[in-house]
Amino acid sequence: MKRNLIFAAALFLIMLIIPFLAMGGKPQDSSSSESPPSSELPVSSSETSSLSTKAEPQDFKILDQSTGEIVVVKNEDFYYGGVAAEMPPSFEPEALKAQAVAAYTYYSHLRQQQAQNPSPDLKGADFSADLSIGAVYWSKSKMQESWGEHYEEYYQKLSNAIKPVVGQVLKSDGQPIVAAFHAISGGATETSADIFGGDKDYLVAVPSPGDLLAPNYQTSVELTADEFKAAAQAKWSDITFEGEPQSWIGEAQKTSSGTVKTIKLGNKEVPGGEARTAFSLRSANFDLLYAGEKFVFTVRGYGHGVGMSQYGANYMAQQGSDYKQILAWYYPNAQLS
């Protein structure tokens, strides 16, 4: 409890000064990282006029998992549909700009990666997504369906934010970076080295105190002993539990930002990411205890925690940071070009 209070107090102080730090330059270097699986990124479908089966060299080709067909999206259209799929139109314009650049950069990286080392599973596409559920990209019709009477207002806001950044991309060593992003961090982002492995100096841990103000920043999941055991055994067939339920939980190894790297459950030490999946948690940044005859997960944030926090970006925009400062904060050592 004392540790949490100290941590919260420190983040509150950072919250007060983060806009000024962002305006003055980049945060100090921490550790580094590797590419996340695309399924870890928040994901969503394109206007008939911008979808086709004929692709220009710089169009995006998406393998629709729901139909098996390749959908072609014009470069500029991808900015619009990519932002609509990932960030609420109610967010600040500078946050929308930052999201536009981050999403375009990330999927440009996948496009380039696929061009250099094609995967037969993609059938010539750059990446795959289930467009039937609005993954990765929203069409105008999807926007109209979702936004209803606010469509014209929201689309105009989106257009005003996106037009100034079309063509901009984050690079490292002249190549598009793995511009990972997530909804809400645990108060500080994670190094990709801790979460995905590898070493990239632009995906490092930085404070993101605005996330503490995000809706549902902290959530909880409660399970009876039988529910806990059943969920664990469904995930890990070789896991066993002996003795009283309170003895089923062992020590957790965490990153400096709070995400569980590994935790001992029963006879097995399991990765935090797998525990997140097994118990349907919003993130792997959690504490676990047994109290009142229930297992209680206290979860912070939403997503893998690497790269730009979307709610953190919106908070920075509210404090006066522009999109370049937001991107410089969450992707230090990357260049906007």
HURA-V338481 format. One record per residue. N is the residue number from 0. RES is the residue in one small letter. PSI is psi in whole degrees, 0 to 359 (999 if undefined). OMEGA is omega in whole degrees, -180 to 180 (none if undefined). NEAR is the number of other ideal C-beta (glycine too) atoms within 8 Angstrom. Layout:
n	res	psi	omega	near
N	RES	PSI	OMEGA	NEAR
N	RES	PSI	OMEGA	NEAR
//
This chain:
n	res	psi	omega	near
0	m	315	-180	4
1	k	321	180	5
2	r	319	-180	6
3	n	322	179	7
4	l	318	179	8
5	i	317	-180	8
6	f	316	-179	9
7	a	321	180	9
8	a	319	179	8
9	a	319	180	8
10	l	327	178	13
11	f	320	178	9
12	l	318	179	8
13	i	324	-179	10
14	m	327	-178	10
15	l	331	-173	6
16	i	352	-174	8
17	i	322	179	14
18	p	324	-179	10
19	f	323	176	7
20	l	318	-179	10
21	a	324	-179	12
22	m	336	-177	7
23	g	351	179	5
24	g	203	-174	4
25	k	157	176	7
26	p	165	180	10
27	q	149	180	4
28	d	145	178	7
29	s	239	174	10
30	s	200	-174	9
31	s	198	-161	12
32	s	180	178	18
33	e	167	-175	11
34	s	133	176	9
35	p	156	172	13
36	p	143	-176	6
37	s	335	-180	10
38	s	344	179	5
39	e	340	-179	9
40	l	145	176	11
41	p	133	-176	9
42	v	165	178	11
43	s	999	none	12
44	s	188	-153	12
45	s	150	180	13
46	e	144	-178	9
47	t	323	-177	7
48	s	339	-178	4
49	s	2	177	11
50	l	135	178	10
51	s	181	177	6
52	t	1	177	6
53	k	124	-174	5
54	a	135	168	8
55	e	166	-175	6
56	p	326	-176	4
57	q	15	173	4
58	d	161	173	10
59	f	135	178	12
60	k	115	-176	13
61	i	125	174	16
62	l	111	-179	14
63	d	113	-177	14
64	q	336	-177	11
65	s	336	-177	7
66	t	341	-176	7
67	g	4	-179	5
68	e	155	177	7
69	i	124	-179	11
70	v	133	-178	11
71	v	128	-179	13
72	v	129	178	15
73	k	148	-176	10
74	n	306	-176	9
75	e	325	179	7
76	d	329	-177	11
77	f	326	176	13
78	y	313	-177	14
79	y	306	-177	11
80	g	328	179	16
81	g	320	179	15
82	v	316	-179	15
83	a	326	-179	14
84	a	338	-170	13
85	e	336	-171	12
86	m	135	179	10
87	p	140	179	4
88	p	347	178	11
89	s	348	-180	3
90	f	162	-178	11
91	e	145	180	8
92	p	320	-179	9
93	e	329	175	13
94	a	321	177	16
95	l	320	177	16
96	k	314	-180	14
97	a	318	179	15
98	q	321	179	17
99	a	313	-179	14
100	v	317	-178	16
101	a	312	-178	15
102	a	317	179	14
103	y	319	180	13
104	t	313	-177	14
105	y	313	-178	14
106	y	338	171	14
107	s	323	176	10
108	h	314	179	14
109	l	320	179	11
110	r	316	180	12
111	q	320	179	10
112	q	317	180	8
113	q	324	178	13
114	a	323	-178	7
115	q	327	-177	5
116	n	76	-173	5
117	p	139	174	7
118	s	124	180	6
119	p	330	-178	5
120	d	334	-178	5
121	l	353	174	12
122	k	34	179	7
123	g	356	178	6
124	a	167	179	11
125	d	326	178	11
126	f	172	-180	13
127	s	156	178	10
128	a	153	177	13
129	d	94	-177	9
130	l	343	180	15
131	s	337	178	9
132	i	12	178	7
133	g	38	-178	10
134	a	134	174	12
135	v	316	-170	12
136	y	132	175	16
137	w	134	171	13
138	s	170	176	13
139	k	324	179	9
140	s	325	177	9
141	k	321	177	13
142	m	315	180	13
143	q	319	180	9
144	e	319	-175	7
145	s	324	-174	9
146	w	343	176	11
147	g	232	-176	7
148	e	346	180	4
149	h	5	-174	8
150	y	308	-177	10
151	e	316	-180	6
152	e	311	-176	7
153	y	322	-179	11
154	y	322	178	11
155	q	319	178	8
156	k	317	178	11
157	l	315	-180	13
158	s	317	180	9
159	n	326	180	8
160	a	323	-172	14
161	i	321	-175	14
162	k	320	-180	7
163	p	343	-175	6
164	v	0	178	12
165	v	130	-179	8
166	g	349	-179	4
167	q	141	-177	8
168	v	146	176	11
169	l	133	-177	16
170	k	156	170	13
171	s	129	-175	12
172	d	34	175	4
173	g	4	-177	4
174	q	149	176	8
175	p	136	-177	11
176	i	168	172	14
177	v	83	-173	13
178	a	69	-180	16
179	a	150	177	16
180	f	162	-178	15
181	h	173	-175	18
182	a	302	-174	10
183	i	129	175	16
184	s	179	178	16
185	g	15	-176	13
186	g	344	172	14
187	a	142	-180	13
188	t	172	-177	15
189	e	153	170	14
190	t	141	179	15
191	s	334	178	20
192	a	322	-180	13
193	d	325	-172	10
194	i	316	-175	15
195	f	349	-175	12
196	g	170	180	7
197	g	190	-173	10
198	d	103	176	8
199	k	125	-172	13
200	d	3	177	10
201	y	359	176	12
202	l	81	-176	14
203	v	166	-178	15
204	a	128	174	11
205	v	151	177	11
206	p	143	177	9
207	s	63	-172	12
208	p	339	178	13
209	g	339	180	16
210	d	333	180	16
211	l	342	180	10
212	l	357	-177	7
213	a	148	177	11
214	p	136	-179	3
215	n	34	174	8
216	y	316	179	10
217	q	129	179	7
218	t	168	178	6
219	s	151	176	8
220	v	127	180	10
221	e	134	-179	7
222	l	140	172	11
223	t	167	179	8
224	a	320	180	11
225	d	319	179	6
226	e	318	179	8
227	f	313	-179	13
228	k	317	-179	10
229	a	318	180	8
230	a	319	-180	11
231	a	316	-178	13
232	q	333	175	9
233	a	330	-179	6
234	k	317	-176	10
235	w	106	-174	10
236	s	339	-176	4
237	d	10	-179	5
238	i	142	178	13
239	t	154	180	7
240	f	132	179	10
241	e	156	177	6
242	g	197	-180	5
243	e	150	-178	4
244	p	325	-179	10
245	q	342	179	6
246	s	358	-177	7
247	w	344	-177	12
248	i	127	177	11
249	g	198	-176	7
250	e	144	176	5
251	a	136	173	11
252	q	126	-175	7
253	k	158	172	9
254	t	171	179	11
255	s	339	180	7
256	s	357	172	15
257	g	353	180	10
258	t	138	179	15
259	v	121	175	12
260	k	312	175	9
261	t	155	176	10
262	i	141	180	14
263	k	120	176	11
264	l	119	-177	12
265	g	233	-180	10
266	n	6	-169	6
267	k	137	172	10
268	e	119	-172	7
269	v	150	176	14
270	p	145	180	7
271	g	323	179	15
272	g	323	178	9
273	e	324	177	10
274	a	321	178	15
275	r	315	180	12
276	t	315	-175	8
277	a	321	-175	12
278	f	14	176	11
279	s	54	179	5
280	l	152	180	11
281	r	336	176	9
282	s	172	177	16
283	a	9	176	12
284	n	90	-173	13
285	f	160	168	14
286	d	148	-180	6
287	l	130	175	10
288	l	164	177	7
289	y	118	-177	9
290	a	142	179	5
291	g	36	-180	4
292	e	27	176	5
293	k	150	170	10
294	f	127	-176	13
295	v	118	173	12
296	f	126	171	13
297	t	114	-169	9
298	v	136	178	13
299	r	134	177	11
300	g	184	-178	16
301	y	115	-180	8
302	g	185	-176	12
303	h	340	175	13
304	g	0	-177	16
305	v	140	176	14
306	g	217	-174	13
307	m	128	170	17
308	s	127	-178	16
309	q	317	177	16
310	y	328	175	12
311	g	321	178	16
312	a	319	180	14
313	n	321	178	12
314	y	316	178	13
315	m	319	178	17
316	a	321	178	17
317	q	331	-179	8
318	q	0	175	9
319	g	359	178	5
320	s	142	175	12
321	d	176	-173	8
322	y	327	178	12
323	k	320	178	7
324	q	323	177	11
325	i	312	-179	17
326	l	322	179	15
327	a	327	180	12
328	w	313	-174	15
329	y	341	178	16
330	y	65	-180	15
331	p	148	179	13
332	n	4	172	8
333	a	151	-179	12
334	q	136	176	6
335	l	122	-177	11
336	s	999	none	6
//
